Amino acid sequence: MRRVLILGAGGQLGRKTCDVFKARQWLTFGTDSYAAAKVEADRVIKLDPSSTPELQGRHLLAEVQAGLADEKLDAVVNMAGGFAMGTAADTEMIANTRSMVESSIYSSVVAAHAASQVLRPGGLLVLPGAAAAFSGTAWSLPYGTAKAAVHHLVRSLADVETSGLPHGVKTIGLAPQTLDTEQNREAMPDADRGSWASLEEVAEQLEAWCSNPASVESGIVYVIQKAGGLPATYEPKQPL
């Protein structure tokens, strides 16, 4: 049986990702700091949202190791993230930046460390990027800054000789543009949904990549593209 750890498993994309992996006979370990009650993985790992990232990372690793016994994971998928607006003049910009650092950067660092210990050689690590982070985001400094840092992690972790990951492990980023979620439908009722990727098709692509890491290039961020209601495609882009 193949095994996957999904971080951010309580979010909308995280839950759908759990569903798809479980349906395809993966043993799923799921964790979420803020929506643990919504996680529907085979093994749910609860993290204390008031705890430090260091303690969360140690607890997560210990729980995964206990659940695996002498086995290894085939994939680590981080779907944690979030979104926060803020220009330099906004009073909440600093607080929003801290929130984005915690949700996107800390979760990705925790995922990378877990992968270094329990991911099999030749496995796959997926981190949460963003299409917006390939250019300036003056309208949202917290979001763009955090996601650009995740892209840097993707590029850096691809060097497995010095990054500390097991031999042959590949690291990629997944960069959505607009996903078809309830929140986006409410926020943009008049938008063209034909350009919105569904959670189902994105989760299915993640499972396909994790089943066959040879199909992706390590160190690349895959930007989700969709138009005219056609199936989503995934454009490989080199992180900045």
N, C-alpha and C positions, 0 to 999 in steps of 0.2 A: 504493500500500500504506500502511495506517495503521501508526503507530509508537508504542510505549509503553515507558516505563522503569518497571520494577518493583523497588522496594527491599524488602529482606526476602524475596527470591525463593527463599531456601533453606529457609524455614519451611514448615509444612504448608499454610497458606492461601496463602502466596506461591507455592509449587510448583503448587498447583491453579490459581491465577490465571494463571500462565504457560501451563499446559496449555490452559486455555480460550481465552486470547487467541491462542495459536498455532493452535489448531484453527479459529479464525475468521479466519485469514489476517492477523494482525497481525505485524509485525516486532517481536520482543521483545528489549529490553535488560534483563538481570537482574543484580542485585548483592546481595551479602550479606556482612557482615563475619565472621560466625561459622560459616556453613554454605555457603560458596562451592562446595564439592564437590557439593552437592545441587542447585545451580541448573541448570535445564534450559532456559534461554532460548536464543534464536537467537544472541545475543551476550552472553557471560558476562563481567562486569567484576568482577575480584577486588579486594577491599579488604583491606588489612592491619589486622587487629583490634588490633594494638598501636600503630597510628598514631593521631595526633590527629584529631578531627573536621574540623579545618581542612584537613589534608593529605588526608584521605579525600574530602572534598568537592571539592577541586581535582582530584584524580586521577579521580574519577567524572566530573566535568564534562568534563575533557579527553578521556577515553575515549568518552563519548557524542558529543561534538562530532566526534571523528575518525570515528566510525561513521556519523554522519548526513551527513557532508560538508556540502552546502548545504541539506539538508532540515531540517525541524523535527519534534518529537514532537507527537502528537495528545493524549497523556495521560501523566501521571506518577502512579504509584500506589505509595504507601508502605504495605507490609504488615509492616514491622519492628515489633517491640514486645517482648513478653514479659510475664512476671508475677512479682511479688515481694511477699511478705507482710511485715508488720512494724508493730507498735505503737510508741509512743514509748519504751516500756520495753525493747524488744527490742535485744539487743546488735548484731545485724546490720542494724538498720534504716538506719543511715547508709550502709553499703556497698550495701545493696539499693536505696536511693534513687539513689545514683550510677549503678548499673546501669540503673535505669529511665530516668533522665535521658538516658543515652547511647543506649539502644535506642529510646526513643520520641520524646524531644524533639530530640536532636541529629539523628537520622535525618530527622525532619520538617523541621527547619531546612535540612538539606542538600537534601532534596527540593524545598523552596520555592526555594532559590537556583538549583538546576538548572532548575527550571521558569521562573525569570525569564530564563534565558539561552537555553533550547532548546525551550520549549513554544510552540506556535503560538498566535497570537491566537484566542480562542474555545475553547481547549482546556480540559482538566479536570485538576485536581490533587486527589488523594484522600489524606487523612491518617488515621492509626489512632487513633480515639478509644476510648471505653469507656462502656457504659451506667452503670457504677458511679460514674463521675465526675460524674454529675448530682446526687449527694448526698454526704454525708460518708462517708469510708472510714476510720474509726478503726481498723478491723481490718487495714488495709493502707495506711499512709501513703505508702509509695513509689509504689505503683500509682496511687492516686487523685490524688496530686499531679502526677505526670508526665502522666497522661491529661487532667487539667483544663487543664494548660498546652497540650497539643495542641489541645484545644477552643478555647482562646484564640487560637491560631494560625489556626484555621479561621475564626473570626469576624473577625480582623484582616486576613487575606489577602483576604477578600471585597471589601475596599475597594481595588480595583485602581488607582484614581486615585493613591493614595499608597503602596501596598504594594510597588510595583516589579514586579508581574507584567504580562505582556503584556495588551493591551487585550482585554476580553471573556473573559478566563480566569475560570473558576469554581473555587472551592475548597470541598470538602465533607469531612466526617468520616464514617467508618464505625465504628459502635459496637456490637460484638457483646455478647451476654450469655453464652450458653454455646454453643460450637461442638462438633459431633460429631467429636471427634478420638480417637486411640488413648489419649492421656494422660488425657483426661477420662473415657473409659470405664473405664480402670483405676482412676482416683481416685474415681469415683462409680459403682460397679457397680450400685447399686440405684436410681439416679435415673431419672426419667421422660424418656427420650430423645425423646419426641414433641415436647418443647419445645426441642430442640437443632437449630440450623440446620446443614445439611450444608455442607461445604466447596464442593461442586459448585454448589449453588444460590447461595451468596454470590459465588463467582467469576463465575458467569453474570450476576448482577446488576451486578457491577462492570464487566464488559465491555459490558453494555447501556448503563450510564450513560456510559461513555467513548465509545461509539459515537454517543450522542445527548446531549451535555451540556445541551441545552435542557430535558431531562426532570428536571433537578434545580435546586434553588435554592442559589445561592452563600451561604456563611456558615452553612450548616445542618449539623448532625450527624444522620445517619440511624441510628436505633437499630433493630437487628434484633429482630423480634418473631416468635415461633413458638409454636404451641400445638396439641395434638391431632394432631400429625403432618401438619398442613396445610402448604402452602407458606409459606415465610417472607415476612413483610411488613417494610416499612422505614419506621418512624415518624420524620418530620422533627421535630427539636427544636432550638430556639435555644440555643446555648451560653450558659452562665452568664456 
